[in-house]
Amino acid sequence: MIIRIDELSDVPIYQQIRNQIVMGISGGELAAGEQLPTVRALAVEMGINTMTVSKAYQLLKTEGYIMTDRKNGARVRTTIDKQASIPDTNKTELRRIVSEARISGVPKEEIVKLVDEYYK
């Protein structure tokens, strides 16, 4: 999986890393138990500070997407807890996206079509 950073984005780099890894897990690009690059290796590859990658990995660990240990590094968890609900922060982000789409004249059917496509 290739992680791409948008340096012009308002989204912090650690959050962009976190988001792309979550999407990689969801989309099957990252398999359960798959080894992630070391903090240092990913930082060097992307040309960013190791603390930025470390913060992303720590967030992913706290959220239950990855597990880490000193011996084996970071790996995608083999089992991820199913909460069956959307966190409030994600609901707020979804509401913003839908609001912008509505203002721009995007039909509801187009949004539903995208959700169906992304959910597969």
N, C-alpha and C positions, 0 to 999 in steps of 0.2 A: 504494500500500500504506500502510495506517495502522498505526503502531507504538503499542502501548498498554503503558504501564508500570504495574506493580503496586507502589506505594510501600510496601505492607505486606509484600511478599515478602522472604524471606531471600536471594533471588538478587540479586546486585548489578545496578544499573541498566545498566551497560555490557554485562553478560552477557545481560540481557533483550533489549537492542537487538540484540546479536549473534544470539541465538537466533531472534528474529522475522525478521531478514533472511535467515538460513539457511532457515527454514521458507518464507519468501516465494519464495526461489530454487527450492527443491524443489517447491513447489506451483504454480509458474508465474506467481505474482503479480509477480515481478521477472524480466524477460527478460534473456537474455545481452546484454551491452553497454548495458543500461539505466543511465541516470544516476541516482545517489543524491543526496539533498539534501546541500548543503554541511554541514560540521560546524556552522558557526554557525547556519545556517537550521534544522537539525534541533534544535539545542539551544534556540533561541528558541521554536520551535513546541512543544517538550515542556516548556519551563520548567526546563531543567537546565543544568549547567555544560558548557561546550564541551569541557573535558578528558574528561568522561565519554563523549561521543560520539566524540571523537578516539580514546579507548582502545578503544572497540567497533570502529571502523573499522580501527585498527591490528591488532587481533586477527583480524578478517575478512581483512585483507590477508595476514597471516602464514599463515593457514590456507589461503589460495589461493582464497577466494571472490570477492574484489573486487580491483581494481587501482586505484591512485591516482597522480595526477601533479598538479603545481601548476597546469598549464594547463587540464586538463579535469576536475579533481576526482575523485570516486570513482565507479566504474562496476562493474557486475557483470561478472565475467570472461566472455569469450566461450567459453573452454574451461576446465573445471575438472578437475583431475587425478582420475582414478578410482583409489582405493586398494583397493577391493573388500574392505575389512576394517573392523571397528568398533574405534575407539580404546579403550584400556583404561578411560579415564575414562567413556566412554559405556556400556561394559559394566557398570561399577560402578553407574551411574545406572539402567540397565535392570534390574539385579539388585535394586536397592532397590525399584523400582516393582513388579516381580513379587512380591517378598517381601511388600510391603504389601498387594497385591491378594490374595495367598494367605491372609494373616492375616485379611483382611476377608471371606473366603469367596467371592471372585470366581472363577468357573470358568475353567479354562485356555482353553476355547473362546472366552470373551469377550475375553481378552487377544489371542488369535490373530486374532479378528475385527477388533479395533482395529488391530493391526499391518497386516493386509491392507488395511484402509480407509485408513490413513495412508500406506501405501507406494504407493498408486495415483497 
